Amino acid sequence: MSLLGLLVLGLAGASPVAADVSTLPTFTPGHHVYDLGKLLSPQSVTTAEALAAKIEAEGGGRVALYTADEGSAMPDNATVAEAWSVDGLLITGQGVFGTITIGPTLQAKLSTVGTALVNDFSTPGPQTTESWMLSTLARVEGFLRGGHVFDSSGVLDAAGRQQAESAATDLGSKLNATVYVDIAIAASDPATAAFFNGAGMSSDTGKSLDIALAVSDGQIGGFIDSSSELFTSYTANAPWKNDTLANETAAGQDVQGALLTAIDAVQQPPFIPAGAVPVIIFVVVVVIFSITAPFVWGPWLIRKLTGTSSPIQNGLPADAVIESIADTGVTVTMPSVGPNAPEYKLSLQVTPTGGGSPYPVEIKVIVPRVYIPMILPGAHIGVLVDPAKPSNVSIDFGRIGGSAADGDPAAPDGTEVAFDASGQPSAADVSAVVGAVRSGSLPTTKGSAAELLATGTRCTAVITTAQPLGKTVRDIDPSAEASHLNDPMWLFTVEVTLAGEAPFPAVFGHRVPLDKVGGIAPGVKLAVAVNLANRNQEVAIDWDKSPITA
């Protein structure tokens, strides 16, 4: 069985629990939020009610937001929409999963960009369910009124919204492009939430500059993304560093003031002053020199200019855990890393070689694109440590999960993942599989986890990386067991332990029951069954016995 087949493993199981429509609360016109699952804070309920009322006032049709607790049966969106006559926007949520339905009245009012943006954020993804619900309402409301500021945080008052709108439209007129400002709530890490929102928006908003901000407990963070033709058309001044705004506490708890300062700090760059000519000449010389000597001085100069760590010669191999990731907005093209490799700032916990207490290190690193799927918060990676200066650390890409090749890697055929001599999965193939699943281009082959659990060799596995694919069982196989249709699909890399054998790696796609999602993380131990004839890919998780807690 290929990885392709394993993407739909685990579809067999217990009979579904019928969701009786009579369990729905009575819909009251003018009342939009029915938070039975208690996913929203009181402030979020107030913000959601206000946004829903504005959508209806703009002619977007009836709007409803409904949540249920994880232990209850929940009707699907079509049933809820029909019962409540929702012809505008229906947002439902249960635990970490959510679904959006756009009704015919709202569909007729939304622009192409608005529809694409809402559809691309149709499931919570990396956001919390609360943040995703509020952001969806804010974006729909913003597009209906023709605005450019989507404030799902509820922080901006009327004057603040007007100031933010004026800043966005003024900058847009100077850049001859659309500028969007997206303000979201975050669970605890505003900078990371803003990064995912900004990166997600940029693929749908055309020629635009997207300023993504997020708020959590008096802190703000941000990320700026744009279409390629705008890369050099704007400048981000303090408090921004390049295109990233690291988490900072609002002075005097004035969160609105901090947000408006950050928005105003993104501007059109001034004309080049005369005093900058020597600097420009120097930069041109450096660039030309880097191009003409790419294999000797070019990489050294680029690393010096970007502040990234160089590979440590004779470094001691050690292990590290990624605690957080921030995109600096810089990309580099050179033979040693391939085309358009992003620069990330990583916060690591490094475990010294030979034992000892882990210690924190923060580095900048240029990551070849084939390794991006492996660079995740919580992932275990290999590093090289300077024996004379332990804080000097570089990533050992040879111990991430594949080997980098010069140029663009050949794409896999969509049905198999290649493994190297030590049994490690190819990072390029894993990346391609994730992209194929998310885009819907990957065909499906039905497989049975129950069959493998009955016939395979029982053993245990420890998660090394796990990432949601942005798909549910329904997306992969609509005819699957009804009780599993809303379960999200994840891509796992694990280390399998079989009695009497050395541990070996495996990579596979698998459904995750909604009540198990919160327990999935690197280091978690699972009960699995393996087909030893295809041990690196054919693995089924026994969710009744997983995660293993003792």
VENKA-V888750 format. One record per helix or strand. SS is the DSSP state (hx for helix, st for strand). FROM is the first residue (numbers start at 1). TO is the last residue. Records with the same first field share a line. If there is no record, write none. Layout:
# VENKA-V888750
SS: FROM-TO, FROM-TO
This chain:
# VENKA-V888750
hx: 3-6, 21-23, 42-57, 77-84, 104-109, 112-120, 129-144, 158-175, 190-202, 228-230, 251-253, 255-264, 274-292, 294-306, 369-374, 397-399, 427-439, 449-455, 473-476, 482-484, 514-519, 532-534
st: 33-35, 63-67, 89-94, 97-102, 149-151, 178-185, 208-216, 219-226, 235-236, 241-241, 244-249, 266-267, 316-334, 338-351, 359-367, 380-386, 389-395, 419-419, 425-425, 457-472, 488-497, 504-512, 525-530, 539-541
